[in-house]
């Protein structure tokens, strides 16, 4: 596209916004293309997400882990 624009300018043509808008309307975006490919690939597939387990949070600075550690210290059970 850029080479065509350079040649157009060298031939004393003037580039305007309307030159770009009409051409892009018929084409879909890459995101739409990716969604279509994913839908085609997953069509007829069985959903096994109910068998997937959530990964537990082991981050020591998370709120949940801080609360668990403080509760265990109050009961005299040291964790780590």
C-alpha positions in Angstrom: 0.0 0.0 0.0 2.8 2.4 0.9 4.6 1.9 -2.4 1.4 2.6 -4.3 0.9 5.8 -2.3 4.5 7.0 -3.1 4.0 6.4 -6.8 0.6 8.2 -6.6 2.3 11.2 -4.9 5.2 11.3 -7.5 2.6 11.4 -10.3 1.2 14.5 -8.6 -1.8 12.9 -7.1 -3.3 14.1 -3.8 -4.1 11.6 -1.1 -7.3 12.3 0.9 -9.1 10.5 3.7 -11.8 9.3 1.4 -9.3 7.2 -0.5 -8.9 4.9 2.6 -12.4 4.8 4.1 -14.3 3.1 1.3 -11.7 0.3 0.7 -11.6 -0.8 4.4 -15.4 -1.2 4.8 -15.7 -4.5 3.0 -12.8 -6.1 4.8 -13.2 -7.6 8.3 -10.7 -6.9 11.0 -8.2 -9.4 12.2 -10.1 -9.9 15.4 -13.2 -10.9 13.5 -11.1 -13.3 11.5 -9.6 -14.9 14.6 -13.0 -15.2 16.2 -14.4 -17.0 13.1 -11.4 -19.4 13.0 -11.8 -20.2 16.7 -15.5 -20.8 16.3 -14.9 -23.1 13.4 -12.3 -25.1 15.3 -14.5 -25.4 18.4 -17.6 -26.3 16.6 -18.9 -29.6 17.8 -16.3 -29.9 20.6 -17.4 -31.1 24.0 -17.0 -28.7 26.9 -14.9 -30.3 29.6 -14.5 -27.2 31.7 -16.5 -28.7 34.6 -13.7 -31.1 35.2 -11.0 -28.4 35.4 -9.9 -27.5 38.9 -9.1 -23.9 39.9 -5.5 -23.4 40.8 -5.1 -22.4 44.5 -3.5 -19.1 45.3 -0.1 -19.6 47.0 1.0 -16.0 46.7 2.3 -15.2 50.2 1.3 -11.5 49.9 -2.3 -12.1 48.8 -5.1 -11.1 51.1 -6.3 -14.6 51.5 -3.0 -16.1 52.4 -2.3 -13.2 54.9 -5.7 -13.9 56.6 -5.0 -17.7 56.7 -1.6 -17.1 58.2 -2.9 -14.7 60.8 -5.7 -17.1 61.8 -3.2 -20.0 62.1 -0.9 -17.9 64.3 -3.7 -17.1 66.7 -4.3 -20.8 67.2 -0.6 -21.6 67.7 -0.2 -23.4 64.3 2.8 -21.9 62.5 2.7 -21.9 58.7 6.0 -21.6 56.9 
